[in-house]
């Protein structure tokens, strides 16, 4: 399978197999996993009901989380943290952690995992006998230079006109910098700068009429649409994606995007493995140009 498209209304929430008997009120839909053809990443939309929890555990993969709505308490050896909507975090390989919902509403969040969790190895998740200490959860302070794993991103974070020094002060690193090209804005969230080794997570925004031409990558990508409507093509199959919809493109899947709404399009994107220093994009237009140029050269030499 070269790609996956799942509609928000078609998501089916169930307790993940590896957490059966080790959680309460924790469910999710494994949109991207080994069974669906992925080889580099897992991507799950999850939720924890009010009062729910997930037992102390650790993984042999790197995990990134992004809170869509509600508040999630994450217990780690370094303390307990309260992640609200727009907060994100990195859980490195082997870090012991637990999840709780101590708020008054259900929390929905995205979980990105790399390398791919393997069913035959218990989904690469283990459970220590001693529970991690559950402290008083502290809100994420992105200005604290001791903050190593967490951040926050909001719609205004994607506005090029609001990147002044006073606003950039609400982040502890140069990950605040925006990349802008052809009506597209990109802001990195989790990458090697924040300690990730195996994956990336970032926010993408398309202005009206913004588009990205046909291309592919030597890596897998997942997309969670948060705002607007986008026309996405995966190996010639065209889909119109709206908020809450999820898509995935495998290695070599030729894909393109076009904003077909009247406002902006914004989505959360993840990649695994991390892009190489060069040639992370293979644009069809470039190689079509070369093919035509070589054909013209051949005709000139052999009329």
ZIHU-V681847 format. One record per residue. N is the residue number from 1. RES is the residue in one small letter. OMEGA is omega in degrees with one decimal (none if undefined). Layout:
n = <N/N>
res = <RES/RES>
omega = <OMEGA/OMEGA>
//
This chain:
n = <1/2/3/4/5/6/7/8/9/10/11/12/13/14/15/16/17/18/19/20/21/22/23/24/25/26/27/28/29/30/31/32/33/34/35/36/37/38/39/40/41/42/43/44/45/46/47/48/49/50/51/52/53/54/55/56/57/58/59/60/61/62/63/64/65/66/67/68/69/70/71/72/73/74/75/76/77/78/79/80/81/82/83/84/85/86/87/88/89/90/91/92/93/94/95/96/97/98/99/100/101/102/103/104/105/106/107/108/109/110/111/112/113/114/115/116/117/118/119/120/121/122/123/124/125/126/127/128/129/130/131/132/133/134/135/136/137/138/139/140/141/142/143/144/145/146/147/148/149/150/151/152/153/154/155/156/157/158/159/160/161/162/163/164/165/166/167/168/169/170/171/172/173/174/175/176/177/178/179/180/181/182/183/184/185/186/187/188/189/190/191/192/193/194/195/196/197/198/199/200/201/202/203/204/205/206/207/208/209/210/211/212/213/214/215/216/217/218/219/220/221/222/223/224/225/226/227/228/229/230/231/232/233/234/235/236/237/238/239/240/241/242/243/244/245/246/247/248/249/250/251/252/253/254/255/256/257/258/259/260/261/262/263/264/265/266/267/268/269/270/271/272/273/274/275/276/277/278/279/280/281/282/283/284/285/286/287/288/289/290/291/292/293/294/295/296/297/298/299/300/301/302/303>
res = <x/x/x/x/x/x/x/x/x/x/x/x/x/x/x/x/x/x/x/x/x/x/x/x/x/x/x/x/x/x/x/x/x/x/x/x/x/x/x/x/x/x/x/x/x/x/x/x/x/x/x/x/x/x/x/x/x/x/x/x/x/x/x/x/x/x/x/x/x/x/x/x/x/x/x/x/x/x/x/x/x/x/x/x/x/x/x/x/x/x/x/x/x/x/x/x/x/x/x/x/x/x/x/x/x/x/x/x/x/x/x/x/x/x/x/x/x/x/x/x/x/x/x/x/x/x/x/x/x/x/x/x/x/x/x/x/x/x/x/x/x/x/x/x/x/x/x/x/x/x/x/x/x/x/x/x/x/x/x/x/x/x/x/x/x/x/x/x/x/x/x/x/x/x/x/x/x/x/x/x/x/x/x/x/x/x/x/x/x/x/x/x/x/x/x/x/x/x/x/x/x/x/x/x/x/x/x/x/x/x/x/x/x/x/x/x/x/x/x/x/x/x/x/x/x/x/x/x/x/x/x/x/x/x/x/x/x/x/x/x/x/x/x/x/x/x/x/x/x/x/x/x/x/x/x/x/x/x/x/x/x/x/x/x/x/x/x/x/x/x/x/x/x/x/x/x/x/x/x/x/x/x/x/x/x/x/x/x/x/x/x/x/x/x/x/x/x/x/x/x/x/x/x>
omega = <-177.9/-179.5/178.2/171.5/177.3/178.1/-178.3/-178.9/-178.5/179.4/179.6/-176.7/178.1/177.2/178.2/-174.2/-175.7/-178.3/177.8/-178.5/-177.6/179.4/173.4/178.1/179.8/-179.9/178.9/174.5/179.3/-176.3/-179.2/178.5/-177.3/-177.4/-178.0/173.1/177.9/177.3/-176.6/-171.7/166.1/180.0/-176.3/168.2/-172.7/175.1/173.4/-179.8/177.7/-179.4/-179.4/-179.9/173.3/-175.3/177.0/-177.5/175.2/-175.6/170.5/175.2/176.8/-177.3/173.7/-179.9/177.0/-177.7/-179.3/-179.6/-179.6/-178.5/-177.9/174.2/179.3/177.3/-180.0/176.7/-178.0/-179.9/178.7/-173.2/178.3/-178.5/177.2/-178.8/-178.4/175.3/177.7/-179.4/177.8/173.1/-175.9/176.8/174.1/179.4/176.4/-179.5/177.1/-177.7/176.4/169.2/-179.0/-177.6/-175.1/179.0/177.8/177.0/176.0/-178.2/177.2/177.5/177.7/-175.4/177.1/1.3/-174.3/171.7/-174.3/-178.3/-175.6/175.4/178.4/-177.8/173.8/179.2/179.8/-172.3/177.0/-179.3/-177.6/179.5/176.1/-179.2/179.1/-178.6/175.3/-175.2/179.7/177.2/178.4/176.5/-174.5/178.9/-178.7/-177.5/175.9/179.4/-175.4/-166.7/-169.6/178.0/177.8/176.2/-178.9/179.3/-179.6/176.4/-177.5/-177.0/-178.4/-178.1/-176.7/-178.5/179.0/-174.7/-178.5/178.3/178.0/-179.7/179.7/173.4/-174.3/-177.9/-179.8/173.7/176.5/-176.2/178.1/170.5/-177.1/175.7/175.5/177.9/-178.5/176.1/-179.1/174.9/179.8/177.4/179.5/177.8/-177.8/179.2/-179.6/173.9/178.3/178.8/-166.4/-173.1/172.7/172.4/-178.7/178.7/-179.3/177.5/176.2/172.4/175.0/-178.1/175.3/-179.4/172.3/-177.8/-176.7/-179.6/172.6/-175.2/171.6/-177.0/177.8/179.4/171.6/-175.2/174.2/-177.5/-178.3/-176.2/175.5/179.4/-177.6/172.0/-177.7/177.2/177.8/-178.0/175.0/177.2/-175.5/-179.8/173.9/-174.3/-178.6/-177.8/-179.1/178.1/-177.4/175.4/178.6/176.8/178.1/178.1/178.0/177.5/178.9/-175.9/178.3/-178.2/176.4/176.2/-178.2/177.7/-180.0/179.0/179.9/169.7/-179.9/177.1/173.0/-178.3/176.0/179.8/171.6/-6.2/177.1/-178.2/175.4/-179.7/179.2/174.0/175.2/174.6/172.2/-177.0/-179.8/-176.6/-178.1/-177.5/171.8/177.6/-179.4/179.4/179.7/179.4/179.5/178.2/178.4/179.0/-179.8/179.3/179.9/-177.7/-177.7/-177.5/none>
//
